[in-house]
């Protein structure tokens, strides 16, 4: 799977090779001569597919997110190629500031409650001396499973239901069409199901967006598990899809071998394999609402 991730990365990098010379010269010419302009629209959503992106939803904005994952396509016509089965996550993300977001969600898979805080200390910018060529985003979150433990379970305290994750995302919008990011991630589970697993799991995420038209973009999201899991049982989550922007929301169609929809779930709980055809069709729906007062940019009476 790591070779597939490398191939995807190189494919996404191809158009950059042709564009970088002009882009870099433009940055050099503008450095120190103009006002700083922050780069926006690296991704059309605050998530690539599964993992967080370097994008933010904005201050006083509520993002209602409905995520669906159907069953395995390889289950065949008897299960209507997976459409007879579904897992979902309902989430609510809120922008406390342009660089600060909090969010909560509930997933049917594992009956998990999750929450996170997301902060951007460095924002990619152009046009001024000292402008950063990349964005850096910090994310910390936790997940609590509410599924009922077996009657003979040895560990049943609330602490055994908890897991935590943290990630550092470094990303860049190279051109209007291409954005890429890397996201090293750490997941800690207080209780693991397999004795061969560690409580601590380390992974490296790769995300990318390639704009195809004004409203459609191809997106890819891959996490390579470096250590902490039994590689014979667990697989690296890979998702490929398309963002479709329609008015006030972003509709995303994708295929993935992951069922979980938070970092703990999809990094440490993916057992299906793309190589065996164990992929799932799914969609993410994001609808944003402005909450509270908003400064008007129009003149009174206009």
C-alpha positions as CSV (number, residue, x, y, z in Angstrom):
1,X,0.0,0.0,0.0
2,X,2.9,2.4,0.7
3,X,3.9,2.0,-3.0
4,X,0.4,3.1,-4.0
5,X,0.6,6.1,-1.8
6,X,3.9,7.0,-3.4
7,X,2.4,6.7,-6.8
8,X,-0.5,8.9,-5.9
9,X,1.8,11.5,-4.4
10,X,4.0,11.6,-7.6
11,X,0.9,11.8,-9.8
12,X,-0.3,14.8,-7.9
13,X,3.1,16.4,-8.0
14,X,3.4,16.2,-11.8
15,X,1.7,19.5,-12.6
16,X,3.7,21.3,-9.9
17,X,7.0,20.6,-11.7
18,X,5.9,22.7,-14.6
19,X,4.4,25.5,-12.5
20,X,6.9,26.0,-9.7
21,X,9.5,28.1,-11.6
22,X,7.0,30.8,-12.3
23,X,5.4,30.5,-8.9
24,X,8.7,30.8,-7.0
25,X,9.8,33.8,-9.2
26,X,6.6,35.5,-8.4
27,X,7.0,35.0,-4.7
28,X,10.6,36.4,-4.9
29,X,9.5,39.4,-6.8
30,X,6.6,40.2,-4.4
31,X,8.5,39.4,-1.1
32,X,8.8,42.6,0.9
33,X,7.2,44.8,-1.7
34,X,3.5,44.4,-0.9
35,X,1.0,43.6,1.8
36,X,0.7,40.2,3.2
37,X,-2.2,38.2,1.7
38,X,-3.3,34.9,3.3
39,X,-3.8,32.0,1.0
40,X,-7.3,30.5,1.1
41,X,-9.2,27.7,-0.6
42,X,-6.4,25.1,-0.3
43,X,-9.3,22.6,0.3
44,X,-13.0,23.1,0.0
45,X,-13.7,21.5,3.3
46,X,-12.1,21.4,6.8
47,X,-11.4,17.7,6.1
48,X,-9.8,16.1,3.1
49,X,-11.9,12.9,3.3
50,X,-11.3,11.3,6.7
51,X,-8.5,13.4,8.1
52,X,-8.4,17.1,8.9
53,X,-7.2,19.5,6.2
54,X,-5.3,22.8,6.7
55,X,-8.6,24.6,5.9
56,X,-10.8,26.3,8.5
57,X,-14.5,27.1,8.5
58,X,-14.2,30.7,9.8
59,X,-15.3,32.6,12.9
60,X,-18.9,32.2,14.1
61,X,-19.6,29.5,11.5
62,X,-21.3,26.3,12.3
63,X,-20.5,23.3,10.0
64,X,-23.0,20.5,10.2
65,X,-21.4,17.4,8.8
66,X,-23.2,14.2,7.8
67,X,-20.8,11.3,6.9
68,X,-22.0,8.0,5.5
69,X,-20.0,4.8,4.8
70,X,-21.9,1.9,3.1
71,X,-20.9,-1.8,3.2
72,X,-18.2,-3.5,1.1
73,X,-18.7,-3.3,-2.7
74,X,-17.2,-6.8,-2.8
75,X,-20.2,-8.2,-0.9
76,X,-22.0,-8.4,-4.3
77,X,-25.5,-8.1,-5.5
78,X,-26.9,-9.9,-2.4
79,X,-26.1,-6.8,-0.3
80,X,-26.7,-4.5,-3.3
81,X,-22.9,-3.9,-3.5
82,X,-22.8,-2.7,0.1
83,X,-25.8,-0.3,-0.1
84,X,-27.8,-2.5,2.3
85,X,-25.4,-1.6,5.1
86,X,-24.4,1.8,6.4
87,X,-22.4,3.5,9.1
88,X,-22.7,7.2,9.8
89,X,-21.3,10.1,11.8
90,X,-23.2,13.3,12.7
91,X,-20.8,16.1,13.6
92,X,-21.0,19.8,14.6
93,X,-17.9,22.0,14.1
94,X,-17.9,25.6,15.2
95,X,-15.4,28.4,14.4
96,X,-14.3,30.3,17.5
97,X,-12.0,32.3,15.3
98,X,-10.5,32.3,11.9
99,X,-7.7,30.0,13.1
100,X,-9.5,28.1,15.9
101,X,-12.2,25.5,15.6
102,X,-13.8,23.0,18.0
103,X,-16.1,20.1,17.1
104,X,-18.0,17.1,18.4
105,X,-19.6,14.1,16.7
106,X,-21.3,10.8,17.2
107,X,-20.6,7.7,15.1
108,X,-22.7,4.5,14.8
109,X,-19.4,2.5,14.3
110,X,-18.4,1.6,17.8
111,X,-21.1,3.9,19.1
112,X,-18.4,6.5,19.6
113,X,-18.6,10.1,20.8
114,X,-15.6,12.3,19.7
115,X,-14.4,15.8,20.1
116,X,-11.5,17.9,18.9
117,X,-9.8,21.3,19.0
118,X,-8.0,22.6,15.9
119,X,-5.6,25.6,15.8
120,X,-3.6,27.2,13.0
121,X,-0.5,29.0,14.4
122,X,1.0,29.5,10.9
123,X,-1.1,30.5,7.8
124,X,0.4,30.4,4.3
125,X,0.7,33.9,2.8
126,X,2.3,35.8,0.0
127,X,3.3,39.4,-0.8
128,X,5.3,40.4,2.3
129,X,8.6,39.8,3.9
130,X,8.5,36.9,6.2
131,X,5.3,35.4,4.7
132,X,5.1,31.7,5.3
133,X,5.1,29.4,2.3
134,X,3.1,26.7,4.2
135,X,0.3,26.5,6.7
136,X,0.8,24.6,10.0
137,X,-2.2,23.3,11.9
138,X,-2.4,21.5,15.3
139,X,-5.2,19.2,16.1
140,X,-6.0,17.3,19.4
141,X,-9.0,15.1,20.0
142,X,-10.5,12.2,21.9
143,X,-13.0,9.5,21.4
144,X,-15.2,7.6,23.8
145,X,-16.9,4.3,22.9
146,X,-20.3,3.8,24.5
147,X,-20.8,0.2,23.2
148,X,-21.7,-2.2,25.9
149,X,-18.8,-4.4,27.2
150,X,-19.3,-8.2,27.4
151,X,-20.4,-9.4,30.8
152,X,-17.1,-11.2,31.3
153,X,-14.9,-8.2,30.3
154,X,-12.0,-7.7,32.6
155,X,-11.7,-3.9,32.1
156,X,-14.9,-1.9,32.2
157,X,-14.1,1.5,33.7
158,X,-14.8,4.7,31.7
159,X,-11.0,5.2,31.3
160,X,-10.9,2.0,29.3
161,X,-13.3,3.4,26.8
162,X,-11.2,6.5,26.0
163,X,-8.7,7.1,23.2
164,X,-6.8,10.3,22.3
165,X,-5.1,11.6,19.2
166,X,-2.9,14.5,18.2
167,X,-1.7,15.6,14.7
168,X,0.5,18.2,13.1
169,X,-0.5,19.2,9.6
170,X,1.9,20.9,7.3
171,X,0.3,21.9,3.9
172,X,0.6,24.2,1.0
173,X,-1.6,25.4,-1.8
174,X,0.9,25.2,-4.7
175,X,-1.4,26.5,-7.4
176,X,-5.1,27.3,-7.9
177,X,-5.5,23.7,-8.9
178,X,-3.2,21.8,-6.5
179,X,-2.9,21.5,-2.7
180,X,-0.9,18.9,-0.7
181,X,-0.3,18.3,3.0
182,X,1.5,15.9,5.4
183,X,0.0,15.0,8.8
184,X,2.1,12.9,11.2
185,X,-0.4,11.6,13.8
186,X,-0.2,10.0,17.2
187,X,-3.1,7.9,18.6
188,X,-3.2,6.5,22.2
189,X,-5.8,3.9,23.2
190,X,-6.2,3.2,26.9
191,X,-7.5,-0.3,26.0
192,X,-6.5,-2.4,22.9
193,X,-8.4,-5.4,21.6
194,X,-5.5,-7.4,20.3
195,X,-2.6,-8.3,22.5
196,X,-0.1,-7.8,19.7
197,X,-1.1,-4.1,19.4
198,X,0.5,-1.3,21.3
199,X,-1.5,1.4,23.2
200,X,0.4,4.0,21.1
201,X,0.1,4.1,17.4
202,X,2.0,6.4,15.0
203,X,1.0,7.2,11.4
204,X,1.8,9.6,8.6
205,X,-1.1,11.0,6.6
206,X,-0.9,12.3,3.1
207,X,-3.7,14.4,1.6
208,X,-4.1,16.1,-1.7
209,X,-6.6,18.1,-3.8
210,X,-6.6,18.5,-7.6
211,X,-9.1,21.0,-9.0
212,X,-10.8,19.6,-12.1
213,X,-13.3,22.4,-12.8
214,X,-14.9,25.4,-11.1
215,X,-16.9,23.2,-8.8
216,X,-15.3,19.8,-8.9
217,X,-12.0,18.5,-7.4
218,X,-10.3,15.2,-7.0
219,X,-9.2,14.4,-3.4
220,X,-7.0,11.7,-1.9
221,X,-6.5,10.8,1.7
222,X,-4.0,8.1,2.9
223,X,-2.5,7.2,6.3
224,X,0.5,5.0,6.6
225,X,0.6,3.3,10.0
226,X,4.3,3.3,11.0
227,X,4.0,1.3,14.3
228,X,1.6,0.1,17.0
229,X,-0.7,-2.3,15.0
230,X,-0.6,-5.9,13.8
231,X,0.1,-5.3,10.1
232,X,-1.4,-8.8,9.3
233,X,-4.8,-7.8,10.6
234,X,-5.0,-4.0,10.2
235,X,-4.5,-2.1,6.9
236,X,-3.6,1.5,6.0
237,X,-6.7,3.6,5.3
238,X,-6.9,5.0,1.8
239,X,-9.8,7.1,0.4
240,X,-10.2,8.6,-3.1
241,X,-13.1,10.8,-4.1
242,X,-14.5,14.0,-5.6
243,X,-15.6,17.2,-4.0
244,X,-18.7,18.8,-5.6
245,X,-19.4,22.4,-4.5
246,X,-23.1,23.3,-4.7
247,X,-24.2,26.6,-3.3
248,X,-23.9,26.6,0.5
249,X,-22.5,23.1,0.9
250,X,-19.9,20.7,-0.3
251,X,-20.9,17.2,-1.3
252,X,-18.2,14.6,-1.5
253,X,-18.4,11.2,-3.1
254,X,-15.6,8.7,-2.4
255,X,-14.4,5.1,-2.0
256,X,-12.5,3.9,1.0
257,X,-11.4,0.8,2.8
258,X,-12.1,2.5,6.2
259,X,-15.3,2.5,8.1
260,X,-14.4,4.7,11.0
261,X,-14.8,8.4,10.8
262,X,-12.5,9.8,13.5
263,X,-8.7,9.6,13.7
264,X,-8.8,6.9,16.4
265,X,-11.3,4.8,14.4
266,X,-9.9,4.9,10.9
267,X,-6.2,4.7,11.8
268,X,-6.4,1.9,14.3
269,X,-9.6,0.1,13.2
270,X,-9.3,-0.4,9.4
271,X,-9.2,-4.1,8.5
272,X,-10.4,-4.1,4.9
273,X,-8.0,-4.1,2.0
274,X,-8.1,-2.4,-1.4
275,X,-6.1,-5.3,-2.8
276,X,-8.9,-7.7,-1.9
277,X,-11.6,-5.4,-3.3
278,X,-12.9,-4.6,0.2
279,X,-13.8,-1.0,-0.5
280,X,-16.8,1.0,0.6
281,X,-18.7,3.7,-1.3
282,X,-19.5,6.7,0.9
283,X,-20.4,10.4,1.0
284,X,-19.7,13.4,3.2
285,X,-22.1,16.3,3.3
286,X,-21.1,19.6,4.8
287,X,-23.5,22.5,5.3
288,X,-22.4,25.7,6.9
289,X,-24.4,28.3,8.9
290,X,-23.4,31.7,10.2
291,X,-24.2,32.0,13.9
292,X,-24.3,35.3,15.7
293,X,-23.7,38.8,14.4
294,X,-21.8,39.3,11.2
295,X,-20.3,42.6,10.0
296,X,-22.1,44.0,7.0
297,X,-20.0,45.2,4.1
298,X,-22.9,47.1,2.4
299,X,-23.9,50.7,3.0
300,X,-27.0,51.4,5.0
301,X,-30.1,51.5,2.8
302,X,-28.4,49.7,-0.1
